[in-house]
Amino acid sequence: MTSAAAPAVPWVHSPDLETYLSRSRASPGVAAFARDLARDGLAILDLGEDMAALCDQAVAETESMFRDDKVGRVHEAWRRSPAVRAIAGRPDLKALLALAYGRAPFAFQTINFRRGSQQDPHADSMHFQSRPAGFMCGVWVALEDVQPGAGPLIYYPGSHRLSPRARSAGDATIDTYHHHHGEALAADLETHGLAARPAMLRKGQIAVWAADLAHGGSAIVDPDSTRRSLVIHFYFEDCLYYTPMHSKTDRPATRLPARVGGGWVWPRRDGRRAPVPIKAFGAAVINRLLRRTRAF
Ligand SMILES: O=C(O)CCC(=O)C(=O)O
């Protein structure tokens, strides 16, 4: 650990978690949440009545974005939906993540779903990495009660403790990256006998998952079902952010993440601003312009 204010390892992944929790005087609910996240790699929490009302508002504000049946997911709906923006910026959520990780979180991406994603098992750290490692997490928000036939989110408890997920492309090329890492993860899960568990959340509940946790979407059994949900990806401040798929072991492809709500968060290394390659800067600018001017 560098200091209590900026640990080099997220507290939820630290062997000193219990000492930290007693020192930080976390409420019993928050302490239980942090322990679940440490043990399983995913923890579920209820953020109360007003969260359920915000979920209804988010559904009302985003439903028309799915008018075209081919639209399965909507990126960055926070730009048009005040409720999505409000959920991603909730002070209680940010306080919870700050306590669990020991650094200040910021949301850098939102994705809305109307139906189950049926996505193959993957770990977010295959796409989003940080230095120090592990300062990234996903937050899944149930915008309605999850029904068993609607393709619930699934996760593999304990999989976040397997060998670290991809930190660089290694031998994979950009074209083979997903296949390569998807297969390696599936083999790892089988070797360790880890089984999938469905996350049956009620409207307004959230699931927070660790960057290395294997998760995905199960098969949709009821073809008429909806499974409205919101995924928010968080990084933590004072880190270097990079994309493993474009990185070599000694050369991280640094990212310039856009903060949900506006602005960028400059990557930092050893407490100082890190250089952002011109390509990443250009990509961030183009992305911002496109998101402003284009339908989702
Ligand atoms: O909601 C789901 O079914 C999976 C979402 C997911 O895996 C992700 O956004 O990383």
The ligand as an SDF file (V2000), in Angstrom:
LIG
                    3D

 10  9  0  0  0  0  0  0  0  0999 V2000
  -26.1770   -7.4770  -18.7850 O   0  0  0  0  0  0  0  0  0  0  0  0
  -25.6420   -8.4620  -19.2740 C   0  0  0  0  0  0  0  0  0  0  0  0
  -26.3010   -9.4450  -19.6520 O   0  0  0  0  0  0  0  0  0  0  0  0
  -24.1410   -8.5180  -19.4200 C   0  0  0  0  0  0  0  0  0  0  0  0
  -23.5440   -7.1550  -19.4860 C   0  0  0  0  0  0  0  0  0  0  0  0
  -22.0650   -7.2100  -19.5160 C   0  0  0  0  0  0  0  0  0  0  0  0
  -21.4870   -8.2450  -19.4530 O   0  0  0  0  0  0  0  0  0  0  0  0
  -21.2300   -6.0070  -19.6140 C   0  0  0  0  0  0  0  0  0  0  0  0
  -21.7510   -4.9200  -19.8970 O   0  0  0  0  0  0  0  0  0  0  0  0
  -19.9990   -6.1150  -19.4270 O   0  0  0  0  0  0  0  0  0  0  0  0
  1  2  2  0
  2  3  1  0
  2  4  1  0
  4  5  1  0
  5  6  1  0
  6  7  2  0
  6  8  1  0
  8  9  2  0
  8 10  1  0
M  END
$$$$
